[in-house]
């Protein structure tokens, strides 16, 4: 899918071959400067590669609630949430964002899963009053930075200063005789400390260039997916298909929690496919792996690749996800590693003999030494302290 913004800009460098975001800009000539601008000002990123699906019908939310991991049956108008679709074994198949606005629920997800997710939703309709429809005519732009919430850009989009995470609203009319088309939504912050604001703008694809011009005219700097992914990785936020594999369960990717916890799996909702695994891990056991942020040795020109092993003493203990250069942290990566790997372990990312030295970031590492509620109850029944 070609991006109108990429083809219109002579400065845009496209994402590499095989990237999960095909057809959009990787950067505009200064990837580290774009990250710096996102951290201190505001940038706009073309994410029009994402697949968009529309759900129409009076039962769209109650129906979606029964087949996905998030509690969405009572999602208010003009609110968003993150959600998952799991397989029968509780492994993650889809991660997507939903926004309910004006009696329509909008879903957007990674391009490589768009058709499969639309097909799954269609097959699950049965007698419910809901109509899923792929919307190739809609596109996503993403604003990153403190000035996305204040100043000229926020005024342009008419985003209230007090709008919280997952709040959404109509985009303003661009002409007095037009109905508003598209919407904005506030997403969880990214960057170091998870303090850099994020706002998505979902608009008709035919209007992408016009909105891009208006947003950059209001002061946002064009930035590519490099900047978006670098700040996402610094926040320790996983991306489907690169930081996950076919064995990933929600606990491993830090996707547990309702909208209030900025998660994608509500632990107090009804039945859905794969719930047994989620419940068992939450109440009795622990996930076999955990998502960590790795600092890579910057003294070498080599970098590990997504899917490469992470090893300790020649023994594989995990897999590499996103690998990126951050404007302040240098080379960093996300990785799924075995839960028993200590935070101070000397790791090798890539080939165990010639790979890159790596260490786990201890600021994002949360020790998990608590006893799950179900296991504690079992221990009490068995007379164990």
C-alpha positions in Angstrom: 0.0 0.0 0.0 1.6 3.3 -1.1 1.5 6.3 1.2 0.4 9.6 -0.2 2.8 11.4 2.1 5.8 9.3 1.2 5.4 9.7 -2.5 4.8 13.4 -2.1 8.0 14.1 -0.1 11.4 14.1 -1.8 13.0 13.9 1.7 11.3 10.7 2.7 13.4 7.5 3.0 11.1 4.5 2.8 11.0 1.7 5.4 13.4 -1.1 4.7 12.3 -4.2 2.7 10.4 -6.6 4.9 9.5 -3.9 7.4 6.1 -4.3 9.2 5.2 -0.8 8.0 5.6 -1.0 4.2 5.1 2.0 2.0 5.6 4.8 4.6 8.6 6.9 5.6 11.4 5.4 7.7 12.7 8.9 8.3 13.1 12.3 6.5 16.9 12.5 6.5 17.5 13.1 10.2 16.1 10.2 12.3 17.8 11.2 15.5 16.7 14.8 15.2 13.2 13.6 14.5 13.3 11.7 17.8 14.6 14.7 19.7 11.8 16.8 18.2 9.2 14.3 19.3 10.6 14.3 22.8 10.5 18.1 23.2 8.1 19.5 20.6 5.8 17.6 18.2 6.2 15.4 15.2 3.7 13.8 12.8 4.2 10.2 11.6 2.6 8.7 8.6 1.1 5.3 9.7 -1.2 4.9 6.8 0.0 1.3 6.4 -2.3 0.3 9.2 -5.4 -1.7 8.4 -8.7 -0.1 9.4 -12.0 -2.0 10.0 -15.4 -0.6 10.7 -18.0 -2.3 13.0 -21.6 -1.0 12.5 -24.7 -2.2 14.2 -26.4 -1.9 17.6 -24.7 -5.0 19.1 -21.2 -4.2 17.9 -19.7 -3.6 21.4 -21.5 -6.4 23.3 -20.6 -8.8 20.4 -16.9 -7.7 20.4 -16.8 -8.1 24.2 -17.6 -11.9 23.8 -14.9 -12.7 21.3 -11.9 -10.5 22.5 -9.9 -10.0 25.7 -10.9 -6.5 26.7 -14.0 -5.3 28.6 -15.7 -3.3 25.9 -19.4 -4.0 26.3 -20.0 -0.7 28.1 -17.3 1.4 26.3 -18.6 4.9 26.3 -19.0 7.0 23.2 -15.8 8.8 22.2 -13.5 6.4 24.0 -10.8 4.0 22.9 -9.2 0.8 24.2 -6.6 -1.8 23.3 -7.7 -5.3 22.6 -6.4 -8.8 21.7 -7.7 -11.8 19.9 -6.2 -15.0 21.2 -6.1 -18.6 19.8 -7.5 -21.6 21.8 -4.2 -21.9 23.7 -4.2 -18.3 24.8 -1.5 -17.2 22.3 -1.7 -13.7 20.8 -3.0 -13.6 17.2 -4.0 -9.9 17.0 -3.4 -6.7 18.9 -5.7 -3.9 17.8 -7.0 -0.5 18.9 -10.7 0.2 19.0 -12.5 3.6 19.1 -16.3 4.0 19.5 -17.6 7.2 18.1 -20.9 8.3 16.6 -22.4 4.8 16.7 -19.5 3.2 14.9 -16.6 1.2 16.3 -13.4 1.6 14.5 -10.6 -1.0 14.7 -7.0 -0.5 13.4 -4.2 -3.1 13.4 -1.0 -4.1 11.8 -1.3 -4.3 8.0 -0.1 -7.9 7.9 -3.0 -9.0 10.2 -5.7 -6.7 8.7 -7.2 -9.2 6.3 -7.1 -12.1 8.8 -8.7 -10.1 11.5 -11.4 -8.8 9.3 -12.1 -12.4 8.1 -12.2 -13.7 11.8 -14.6 -10.9 12.8 -16.9 -11.7 9.8 -16.9 -15.4 10.6 -17.9 -14.7 14.2 -20.9 -12.6 13.5 -23.5 -15.4 13.4 -26.8 -13.8 14.5 -25.4 -10.7 16.1 -26.5 -7.3 14.8 -23.1 -6.1 13.7 -21.5 -5.7 10.3 -17.7 -5.7 10.0 -16.2 -4.1 6.9 -12.6 -3.5 5.9 -12.0 0.3 5.3 -9.1 0.7 3.0 -10.2 4.3 2.5 -9.2 5.3 6.0 -5.7 6.0 7.3 -3.8 6.8 10.5 -1.5 9.6 11.3 0.3 9.8 14.7 1.4 12.9 16.6 4.1 12.5 19.2 5.4 15.0 21.6 4.3 17.5 24.4 3.1 20.0 21.8 0.6 17.4 20.5 -1.6 18.3 23.6 -1.0 22.0 23.8 -0.6 24.9 21.4 -1.4 25.2 17.7 -1.6 21.5 16.8 -4.0 20.7 19.6 -6.1 23.8 18.7 -6.2 22.7 15.1 -7.6 19.3 16.0 -9.8 20.8 18.8 -8.4 18.4 21.5 -9.4 19.6 25.0 -6.5 20.2 27.3 -8.0 17.9 29.9 -8.6 14.9 27.5 -7.2 11.8 29.1 -5.6 8.6 27.6 -8.1 6.9 25.3 -10.3 9.9 25.0 -11.5 10.5 21.4 -13.3 13.2 19.5 -14.5 14.4 16.1 -12.1 16.3 13.9 -13.3 19.8 13.2 -15.0 20.7 10.0 -12.6 21.8 7.3 -15.3 23.6 5.4 -18.5 25.1 6.8 -20.7 22.9 4.5 -19.0 19.6 5.4 -19.8 17.1 8.2 -16.7 16.3 10.3 -14.8 13.4 8.8 -12.4 11.4 10.9 -11.5 11.5 14.6 -8.6 12.0 17.0 -7.8 9.8 20.0 -5.3 10.1 22.8 -3.0 7.0 23.2 -0.7 5.9 26.1 2.5 8.0 26.2 5.8 6.6 25.1 9.5 7.6 25.4 11.7 7.3 28.4 9.6 7.1 31.5 6.5 6.9 29.3 5.9 10.6 29.5 5.8 11.7 25.8 2.2 12.2 24.6 0.7 10.4 21.6 -2.4 11.4 19.6 -3.6 9.4 16.6 -5.6 11.0 13.9 -7.8 8.7 11.8 -9.0 10.3 8.5 -10.2 9.4 5.0 -7.2 8.4 2.9 -8.2 11.0 0.3 -7.8 13.7 3.0 -4.4 12.5 4.4 -2.4 15.0 2.4 -4.6 17.9 3.4 -4.4 17.0 7.1 -0.6 16.4 6.8 -0.3 19.9 5.4 -2.5 21.5 8.0 -0.7 19.7 10.9 2.8 20.5 9.7 1.6 24.0 9.0 0.6 24.2 12.7 4.2 23.4 13.7 4.6 19.6 13.7 7.8 18.2 12.2 7.5 15.3 9.7 9.0 12.1 11.2 9.3 8.5 10.2 8.6 5.2 11.8 12.2 5.1 13.1 11.3 7.9 15.5 8.0 6.2 16.5 9.6 2.8 17.1 12.6 4.3 19.0 10.3 6.0 21.5 8.1 3.0 21.7 11.0 0.7 22.5 12.3 3.2 25.1 8.9 2.9 26.8 9.1 -0.9 26.7 5.9 -1.3 24.6 5.7 -4.4 22.4 4.6 -4.4 18.8 2.7 -7.4 17.3 4.7 -9.5 14.9 8.2 -8.1 15.8 8.3 -8.2 19.6 6.0 -11.3 19.7 6.2 -14.7 18.1 3.7 -17.6 17.6 4.2 -18.6 21.3 3.6 -15.2 22.9 0.9 -15.0 25.6 -0.5 -11.7 26.8 1.4 -11.7 30.2 4.7 -11.9 28.4 4.1 -8.8 26.3 2.9 -6.7 29.3 -0.6 -6.5 27.8 -2.6 -7.4 31.0 -5.0 -4.8 32.3 -8.2 -2.9 31.5 -8.3 0.5 29.8 -7.5 2.2 33.1 -4.3 0.2 33.3 -3.5 0.9 29.6 -3.6 -2.8 29.0 -5.4 -5.0 26.4 -6.7 -7.9 28.6 -9.2 -7.3 31.4 -9.0 -10.0 34.1 -12.5 -9.6 35.3 -14.6 -10.2 32.1 -16.5 -13.1 30.7 -15.5 -16.0 28.5 -13.4 -15.5 25.3 -11.2 -17.7 23.3 -7.9 -18.4 25.1 -9.2 -17.1 28.5 -8.2 -20.3 30.3 -4.5 -19.7 29.7 -4.8 -16.1 30.8 -6.7 -17.0 34.0 -4.3 -19.9 34.8 -1.2 -17.6 34.5 -2.8 -14.8 36.5 -4.1 -17.0 39.3 -1.7 -19.9 39.6 1.5 -19.6 37.7 3.7 -17.2 35.9 4.4 -16.5 32.2 7.5 -18.4 31.0 9.0 -15.3 29.4 9.0 -11.5 30.0 9.5 -8.5 27.9 12.7 -6.5 28.6 14.5 -3.5 27.3 18.1 -4.3 26.3 21.0 -1.8 26.0 23.3 -3.0 23.3 27.0 -2.5 23.1 27.5 0.6 21.0 31.2 0.0 20.4 30.5 -2.5 17.6 29.0 -1.8 14.2 27.1 -5.1 14.2 23.4 -5.3 15.4 21.3 -8.3 16.1 18.2 -8.9 14.0 14.6 -9.5 15.0 14.3 -13.2 15.8 17.9 -13.7 16.8 18.6 -15.5 20.0 19.5 -13.9 23.3 21.9 -16.1 25.2 23.8 -16.4 28.5 27.0 -18.4 28.5 26.2 -19.9 25.2 22.7 -21.0 26.3 19.7 -19.5 24.6 17.3 -17.7 27.0 15.2 -15.6 24.6 14.6 -13.9 21.3 15.3 -10.4 20.0 12.4 -8.1 18.9 12.7 -4.6 17.7 16.3 -3.3 17.3 16.6 0.5 17.0 19.0 3.4 17.5 17.7 5.9 20.1 18.9 9.5 20.0 20.0 9.4 23.7 20.1 5.8 24.7 22.0 4.6 21.7 21.4 1.1 20.3 18.5 -0.6 22.2 16.2 -3.5 21.6 13.2 -5.2 23.1 13.5 -8.9 23.8 11.4 -11.8 25.3 13.6 -13.6 27.8 13.0 -16.4 30.2 11.6 -15.2 33.5 14.5 -16.6 35.5 17.1 -14.4 33.7 18.3 -11.9 36.3 18.4 -8.2 35.6 22.2 -8.1 35.9 22.9 -11.0 33.5 25.6 -10.6 30.9 23.7 -11.3 27.7 24.6 -11.8 24.1 22.1 -10.7 21.4 22.6 -12.5 18.1 25.1 -15.3 17.5 26.3 -16.7 20.9 29.9 -16.6 19.7 30.0 -13.3 17.8 26.9 -11.4 18.8 26.4 -8.1 20.6 26.9 -7.7 24.3 23.6 -6.6 26.0 22.3 -5.7 29.4 18.7 -5.5 30.7 17.5 -2.0 31.6 16.8 -2.1 35.3 14.4 0.9 35.3 11.8 -1.0 33.3 12.5 -4.3 35.0 9.8 -5.1 37.6 10.8 -8.1 39.8 8.0 -10.6 39.9 8.4 -12.4 43.2 4.8 -12.1 44.4 2.7 -15.3 44.9 -0.3 -15.5 42.6 -3.7 -15.4 44.4 -4.7 -18.9 43.3 -1.4 -20.4 44.3 -1.5 -18.6 47.7 -5.0 -20.1 48.3 -3.7 -23.6 47.4 -0.8 -23.2 49.8 -3.1 -22.2 52.6 -5.3 -25.3 52.0 -2.2 -27.5 52.1 -1.0 -25.8 55.3 1.9 -24.0 53.7 2.9 -20.6 54.9 
